């Protein structure tokens, strides 16, 4: 049973140098920092919103 847990932890651990500190809580519970979208990923949507005000409303619809 513990082998599965250890495999999961090793799978999720980010690459680090030997002897470098690893934050176990961050690995298990996630980061407390908010994850922001990257600008290149938002570029097309921002252009669409700038040219079509209704586009922002379409993005708020479920499944958008």
Backbone as CSV, one residue per row, in Angstrom:
resi,resn,N_x,N_y,N_z,CA_x,CA_y,CA_z,C_x,C_y,C_z
1,UNK,0.835,-1.202,0.000,0.000,0.000,0.000,0.878,1.265,0.000
2,UNK,1.892,1.291,0.849,2.723,2.495,0.915,3.554,2.660,-0.341
3,UNK,3.766,1.581,-1.084,4.514,1.683,-2.341,3.776,2.576,-3.334
4,UNK,2.444,2.447,-3.362,1.642,3.275,-4.270,1.741,4.746,-3.878
5,UNK,1.703,5.025,-2.571,1.835,6.404,-2.101,3.195,6.996,-2.417
6,UNK,4.240,6.205,-2.207,5.591,6.666,-2.508,5.763,6.912,-4.004
7,UNK,5.199,6.046,-4.822,5.276,6.231,-6.276,4.564,7.511,-6.691
8,UNK,3.419,7.800,-6.072,2.678,9.024,-6.386,3.476,10.260,-5.996
9,UNK,4.092,10.237,-4.825,4.904,11.376,-4.386,6.085,11.577,-5.329
10,UNK,6.761,10.503,-5.688,7.912,10.618,-6.588,7.502,11.103,-7.972
11,UNK,6.306,10.735,-8.398,5.812,11.167,-9.708,5.535,12.663,-9.727
12,UNK,5.024,13.192,-8.618,4.631,14.594,-8.570,5.755,15.529,-8.152
13,UNK,6.838,14.989,-7.627,7.912,15.843,-7.132,8.593,16.561,-8.301
14,UNK,8.773,17.876,-8.191,9.478,18.592,-9.254,10.968,18.248,-9.238
15,UNK,11.605,18.449,-10.357,13.039,18.168,-10.450,13.802,19.076,-9.488
16,UNK,14.749,18.503,-8.764,15.562,19.285,-7.833,16.934,18.633,-7.700
17,UNK,17.871,19.420,-7.260,19.240,18.934,-7.091,19.334,18.062,-5.842
18,UNK,20.321,17.186,-5.813,20.537,16.317,-4.655,20.789,17.174,-3.411
19,UNK,20.059,16.899,-2.353,20.228,17.628,-1.106,19.433,18.920,-1.034
20,UNK,18.739,19.274,-2.088,17.939,20.498,-2.090,16.645,20.266,-1.312
21,UNK,16.190,21.281,-0.622,14.977,21.227,0.182,13.750,21.031,-0.705
22,UNK,12.851,20.121,-0.302,11.584,19.896,-1.000,10.467,20.183,-0.007
23,UNK,9.526,21.030,-0.382,8.409,21.388,0.484,7.333,20.307,0.367
24,UNK,7.276,19.419,1.353,6.334,18.298,1.328,4.891,18.784,1.311
25,UNK,4.562,19.787,2.128,3.193,20.301,2.172,2.751,20.827,0.815
26,UNK,3.655,21.500,0.111,3.313,22.012,-1.209,3.076,20.861,-2.182
27,UNK,3.854,19.795,-2.062,3.666,18.637,-2.936,2.330,17.957,-2.682
28,UNK,1.968,17.827,-1.407,0.756,17.101,-1.049,-0.495,17.963,-1.208
29,UNK,-0.438,19.203,-0.729,-1.633,20.038,-0.688,-1.692,21.085,-1.792
30,UNK,-0.621,21.252,-2.528,-0.604,22.245,-3.595,-0.070,23.575,-3.105
31,UNK,0.088,24.469,-4.017,0.634,25.782,-3.715,-0.475,26.714,-3.255
32,UNK,-0.142,27.631,-2.384,-1.118,28.630,-1.938,-1.166,29.812,-2.893
33,UNK,-0.216,29.872,-3.811,-0.182,30.963,-4.773,-1.256,30.741,-5.833
34,UNK,-1.858,31.823,-6.269,-2.840,31.686,-7.336,-2.110,31.459,-8.654
35,UNK,-2.680,30.621,-9.462,-2.082,30.312,-10.754,-2.702,31.246,-11.784
36,UNK,-1.875,32.081,-12.362,-2.366,33.050,-13.338,-2.143,32.523,-14.748
37,UNK,-3.079,32.802,-15.642,-2.874,32.369,-17.028,-1.741,33.155,-17.674
38,UNK,-1.058,32.527,-18.589,0.034,33.172,-19.305,-0.527,34.123,-20.359
39,UNK,0.172,35.221,-20.613,-0.278,36.227,-21.579,-0.482,35.631,-22.970
40,UNK,0.432,34.798,-23.479,0.187,34.233,-24.820,-1.104,33.419,-24.898
41,UNK,-1.494,32.775,-23.791,-2.730,32.002,-23.776,-3.961,32.905,-23.776
42,UNK,-3.832,34.119,-23.268,-4.960,35.043,-23.178,-5.051,35.989,-24.367
43,UNK,-4.017,36.075,-25.178,-3.932,37.094,-26.216,-5.138,37.084,-27.153
44,UNK,-5.512,35.927,-27.665,-6.633,35.848,-28.606,-7.938,36.281,-27.944
45,UNK,-8.152,35.883,-26.714,-9.389,36.270,-26.014,-9.426,37.772,-25.747
46,UNK,-8.282,38.349,-25.369,-8.250,39.791,-25.122,-8.539,40.575,-26.394
47,UNK,-8.005,40.119,-27.520,-8.309,40.778,-28.795,-9.791,40.661,-29.127
48,UNK,-10.363,39.487,-28.914,-11.786,39.291,-29.200,-12.646,40.203,-28.332
49,UNK,-12.306,40.339,-27.068,-13.067,41.218,-26.165,-12.926,42.672,-26.594
50,UNK,-11.739,43.069,-27.057,-11.515,44.454,-27.483,-12.358,44.806,-28.705
51,UNK,-12.546,43.854,-29.614,-13.281,44.135,-30.846,-14.758,43.792,-30.766
52,UNK,-15.168,42.951,-29.835,-16.570,42.546,-29.726,-16.954,42.486,-28.252
53,UNK,-17.629,43.512,-27.727,-17.990,43.531,-26.303,-18.843,42.331,-25.874
54,UNK,-19.610,41.762,-26.793,-20.447,40.608,-26.452,-19.613,39.348,-26.197
55,UNK,-18.376,39.333,-26.662,-17.524,38.160,-26.501,-17.272,37.861,-25.022
56,UNK,-17.132,38.893,-24.219,-16.917,38.687,-22.784,-18.104,37.959,-22.169
57,UNK,-19.308,38.294,-22.598,-20.503,37.606,-22.097,-20.509,36.148,-22.546
58,UNK,-20.072,35.891,-23.762,-20.018,34.506,-24.255,-19.023,33.679,-23.450
59,UNK,-17.933,34.295,-23.021,-16.937,33.568,-22.233,-17.471,33.177,-20.857
60,UNK,-18.425,33.935,-20.341,-18.984,33.642,-19.019,-19.997,32.510,-19.054
61,UNK,-20.476,32.152,-20.235,-21.461,31.072,-20.358,-20.808,29.732,-20.037
62,UNK,-21.572,28.825,-19.427,-21.016,27.496,-19.125,-20.560,26.794,-20.400
63,UNK,-19.420,26.141,-20.306,-18.889,25.407,-21.442,-18.100,26.255,-22.412
64,UNK,-17.862,27.531,-22.070,-17.120,28.409,-22.988,-15.645,28.159,-22.913
